[in-house]
Amino acid sequence: MFMAVTVVPSGETMLKNLLKVSDDELAFSGDGEKEAKPQWMAQLAELAQQWLKLLPKDIKKMKRTVDNIKDPLFRFFEREINLGAQLLRDIRHDLEEILAVCRAERKQSNETRALASALQKGVVPTNWQRYTVPRDVTVMDWVIDFNERVKQLIRIAASDNLKREEVWLGGTFSPEAYVTATRQQVAQANTWSLEQLHLHVTIGRTDRLDVVRLTGMELRGAETSGGNALRLSDEVKTACDCVEFSWKQESPDGVRLPLYLYGDRRQLVTSLAFAVSPATAFYERGVALVANSALS
């Protein structure tokens, strides 16, 4: 199950300080570049070492069989794992290149200069930007979040029952595609058409077998009062331990509220029907679910 993204506090503080010190030194180095450069190099090398230590070395690919290749969930996660594995390899390669340059084992190239410049500014390098994240995310928060995504992919790659896996929806690279894959899986298993199926939601954990369980979500402006019922809350954010999705032939009752990928509300994943009253109060409050609370 996905837990809130955390790191050892001292490690997080150290990474923030490394970026801050590096930026400060560059900002005030002026004509003293020769004096500032060794400190800057040492800080950048330490940052690269910390991230290489944090990130797993690889993600094992899923094993294809004649049967599982027909499964929409398998095909979805295979794409996710392939993307994650390639990005992980590229990030580790970039960090190792930076480390070699900082240790004077390799000469700088245009690529390593651009990478070092991005890291010094605390922004995500262009070559790492292969999925949607909030515009103002720092590279430190991005790496910590990416590490949690990789952990999920490693767990899923070893799973023998994808439908039973609890999924951090906001930690997938294509959350809309996951929702579509769950719909396709239900349609295929029951020989129903996709048009017959409607998405139902329950906040909380049940013992039902016909659901997929999602973690890491937050309610904004409301809290659950059981099942798919919500009530307004004075709390801006309310964590959801588990959210269950199911596909049924009957349409859900209730008022449709948005599920956004992040708290910036720029990317809509889908809309979900909840039992609320009065509906206008929920619309005015801007009540919504957020799939990734770590970067929000």
For each residue, the residues with C-beta under 8 A, 3 or more apart:
1: 166 215 242
2: 148 152 166 168 171 215 216
3: 6
4: 216 239 293 294
5: 144 145 148 294
6: 3
7: 11 12 54 144
8: 11 12
9: 12 13
10: 13 14
11: 7 8 14 15 50
12: 7 8 9 15 16 140 144
13: 9 10 16 17
14: 10 11 17 18 50
15: 11 12 18 19 47 50 140
16: 12 13 19 20 140
17: 13 14 20 21
18: 14 15 21 22 43 44 46 47 50
19: 15 16 22 23 47 119 120 122 138 139 140
20: 16 17 23 24
21: 17 18 24 25 39 43
22: 18 19 25 26 40 43 44 47 119 120
23: 19 20 26 27 120 121 122
24: 20 21 27 28
25: 21 22 28 29 36 39 40 43
26: 22 23 29 36 40 120
27: 23 24
28: 24 25
29: 25 26 32 33 35 36 37 40
30: 33
31:
32: 29 35 36
33: 29 30 36 37
34: 37
35: 29 32 38 39
36: 25 26 29 32 33 39 40
37: 29 33 34 40 41
38: 35 41 42
39: 21 25 35 36 42 43
40: 22 25 26 29 36 37 43 44 120
41: 37 38 44 45 102
42: 38 39 45 46 102
43: 18 21 22 25 39 40 46 47
44: 18 22 40 41 47 48 98 102 116 119 120
45: 41 42 48 49 98 99 102 103
46: 18 42 43 49 50
47: 15 18 19 22 43 44 50 51 119
48: 44 45 51 52 95 96 98 99 102
49: 45 46 52 53 99
50: 11 14 15 18 46 47 53 54
51: 47 48 54 55 91 95 143
52: 48 49 55 92 95 96 99
53: 49 50
54: 7 50 51 143 144 147
55: 51 52 88 91 92 143 146 147 150
56: 59 88 147 150 151 154
57: 92
58: 85 88 89
59: 56 81 84 85 88 150 153 154 157
60: 154 157 158
61: 78 81 82 85 157
62: 68 74 77 78 81 157
63:
64: 68 69 78
65: 68 69
66: 69 70
67: 70 71
68: 62 64 65 71 74
69: 64 65 66 74 75
70: 66 67 74 188
71: 67 68 74 75 162 185
72: 75 76 180 181 182 184 185 188
73: 76 77 162 163 181 182 185
74: 62 68 69 70 71 77 78 162
75: 69 71 72 78 79 181
76: 72 73 79 80 174 177 178 181
77: 62 73 74 80 81 153 156 157 162
78: 61 62 64 74 75 81 82
79: 75 76 82 83 174 177
80: 76 77 83 84 153 156 172 173 174
81: 59 61 62 77 78 84 85 153 156 157
82: 61 78 79 85 86
83: 79 80 86 87 130 131 173
84: 59 80 81 87 88 149 150 153 173
85: 58 59 61 81 82 88 89 153
86: 82 83 89 90
87: 83 84 90 91 128 130 146
88: 55 56 58 59 84 85 91 92 150
89: 58 85 86 92 93
90: 86 87 93 94 127 128
91: 51 55 87 88 94 95 128 146
92: 52 55 57 88 89 95 96
93: 89 90 96 97
94: 90 91 97 98 115 125 127 128
95: 48 51 52 91 92 98 99
96: 48 52 92 93 99 100
97: 93 94 100 101 106 111 112 115
98: 44 45 48 94 95 101 102 112 115 116 119
99: 45 48 49 52 95 96 102 103
100: 96 97 103 105 106
101: 97 98 104 105 106 107 108 112 116
102: 41 42 44 45 48 98 99
103: 45 99 100
104: 101
105: 100 101
106: 97 100 101 112
107: 101
108: 101 112 113 116
109: 112 113
110: 113 114
111: 97 114 115
112: 97 98 101 106 108 109 115 116
113: 108 109 110 116 117
114: 110 111 117 118 125 126
115: 94 97 98 111 112 118 119 125 127
116: 44 98 101 108 112 113 119 120
117: 113 114 120 121
118: 114 115 121 123 124 125 126 139
119: 19 22 44 47 98 115 116 122 125 139
120: 19 22 23 26 40 44 116 117
121: 23 117 118
122: 19 23 119 138 139 140
123: 118 138 139
124: 118 128 129 133 137 138 139 142
125: 94 114 115 118 119 128 129 139
126: 114 118 129
127: 90 94 115
128: 87 90 91 94 124 125 142
129: 124 125 126 133
130: 83 87 173
131: 83 173 174
132: 261 267
133: 124 129 137 142 145 262 295
134: 137 262 263 264 266 295 296
135: 264 266
136:
137: 124 133 134 141 142 145 295
138: 19 122 123 124 141 142
139: 19 118 119 122 123 124 125 142 143
140: 12 15 16 19 122 143 144
141: 137 138 144 145 294 295
142: 124 128 133 137 138 139 145 146 295
143: 51 54 55 139 140 146 147
144: 5 7 12 54 140 141 147 148 294
145: 5 133 137 141 142 148 149 171 292 294 295
146: 55 87 91 142 143 149 150
147: 54 55 56 143 144 150 151
148: 2 5 144 145 151 152 168 171 294
149: 84 145 146 152 153 168 171 172 173
150: 55 56 59 84 88 146 147 153 154
151: 56 147 148 154 155
152: 2 148 149 155 156 167 168 171
153: 59 77 80 81 84 85 149 150 156 157
154: 56 59 60 150 151 157 158
155: 151 152 158 159 165
156: 77 80 81 152 153 159 162 165 167
157: 59 60 61 62 77 81 153 154
158: 60 154 155
159: 155 156 162 164 165
160:
161: 164 165
162: 71 73 74 77 156 159 165
163: 73 185 212
164: 159 161
165: 155 156 159 161 162
166: 1 2 213 214 215 242
167: 152 156 172 178 212 213 214 215
168: 2 148 149 152 171 172 214 215 216 292
169: 172 175 178 179 214 215 216 217 269 291 292
170: 175 216 217 261 262 290 291 292 293 294 295
171: 2 145 148 149 152 168 216 292 294
172: 80 149 167 168 169 175 177 178
173: 80 83 84 130 131 149
174: 76 79 80 131 177 178
175: 169 170 172 178 179 261 269 291
176: 179 180 269 270
177: 76 79 172 174 180 181
178: 76 167 169 172 174 175 181 182
179: 169 175 176 182 183 199 245 269 270
180: 72 176 177 183 184
181: 72 73 75 76 177 178 184 185
182: 72 73 178 179 185 186 212 245 247
183: 179 180 186 187 194 197 199 247
184: 72 180 181 187 188 194
185: 71 72 73 163 181 182 188 189
186: 182 183 189 190 192 197 210 247
187: 183 184 190 191 192 193 194 196 197 247
188: 70 72 184 185 191
189: 185 186
190: 186 187
191: 187 188
192: 186 187 196 197 249
193: 187 196 197
194: 183 184 187 197
195:
196: 187 192 193 249
197: 183 186 187 192 193 194 247 248 249
198: 247 248 249 250 251 252
199: 179 183 245 246 247 252 270 272 273
200: 228 245 246 247 248 252 273
201: 228 243 244 245 246 252 272 273 274
202: 206 211 227 228 243 244 246
203: 219 224 227 228 230 240 242 243 244
204: 224 226 227 241 242 244
205: 213 241 242 244
206: 202 211 244
207:
208: 211 244 246
209:
210: 186 246
211: 202 206 208 244 245 246
212: 163 167 182 244 245 246
213: 166 167 205 242 243 244
214: 166 167 168 169 217 242 243 244 245 291
215: 1 2 166 167 168 169 240 241 242 243
216: 2 4 168 169 170 171 291 292 293 294
217: 169 170 214 239 240 243 259 289 290 291 293
218: 237 238 239 240 263 289 290 293 296
219: 203 222 223 224 230 233 237 238 240 287 288 289 290
220: 236 237 238 263 286 287 288 289 290
221: 232 233 236 282 285 286 287 288
222: 219 230 231 232 233 238 276 282 285 287
223: 219 230 231 233 235 238
224: 203 204 219 227 229 230 238 240
225: 229 230 231
226: 204 229
227: 202 203 204 224 275
228: 200 201 202 203 252 254 272 273 274 275
229: 224 225 226 274 275 276
230: 203 219 222 223 224 225 257 274 275 276 282 287
231: 222 223 225 276
232: 221 222 281 282 285 287
233: 219 221 222 223 238
234:
235: 223 238
236: 220 221
237: 218 219 220 293
238: 218 219 220 222 223 224 233 235
239: 4 217 218 293
240: 203 215 217 218 219 224 243 289
241: 204 205 215
242: 1 166 203 204 205 213 214 215
243: 201 202 203 213 214 215 217 240 289
244: 201 202 203 204 205 206 208 211 212 213 214
245: 179 182 199 200 201 211 212 214
246: 199 200 201 202 208 210 211 212
247: 182 183 186 187 197 198 199 200
248: 197 198 200 252
249: 192 196 197 198
250: 198
251: 198
252: 198 199 200 201 228 248 273
253: 273 275
254: 228 273 274 275 276
255: 273 274 275 276 279 282
256: 271 272 273 274
257: 230 271 272 273 274 276 282 287 288 289
258: 265 268 271 272 288 289
259: 217 268 269 270 271 272 288 289 290 291
260: 263 264 265 266 267 268 269 288 289 290 291
261: 132 170 175 266 267 268 269 290 291 292
262: 133 134 170 265 266 267 290 291 292 295 296
263: 134 218 220 260 290 293 295 296
264: 134 135 260 296
265: 258 260 262 268 288
266: 134 135 260 261 262
267: 132 260 261 262
268: 258 259 260 261 265 271
269: 169 175 176 179 259 260 261 291
270: 176 179 199 259
271: 256 257 258 259 268
272: 199 201 228 256 257 258 259 289
273: 199 200 201 228 252 253 254 255 256 257
274: 201 228 229 230 254 255 256 257
275: 227 228 229 230 253 254 255
276: 222 229 230 231 254 255 257 279 281 282 287
277:
278: 281 282
279: 255 276 282 283
280: 283 284
281: 232 276 278 284 285
282: 221 222 230 232 255 257 276 278 279 285 287
283: 279 280 286 287
284: 280 281
285: 221 222 232 281 282
286: 220 221 283
287: 219 220 221 222 230 232 257 276 282 283
288: 219 220 221 257 258 259 260 265
289: 217 218 219 220 240 243 257 258 259 260 272
290: 170 217 218 219 220 259 260 261 262 263 293 296
291: 169 170 175 214 216 217 259 260 261 262 269
292: 145 168 169 170 171 216 261 262 295 296
293: 4 170 216 217 218 237 239 263 290 296
294: 4 5 141 144 145 148 170 171 216
295: 133 134 137 141 142 145 170 262 263 292
296: 134 218 262 263 264 290 292 293
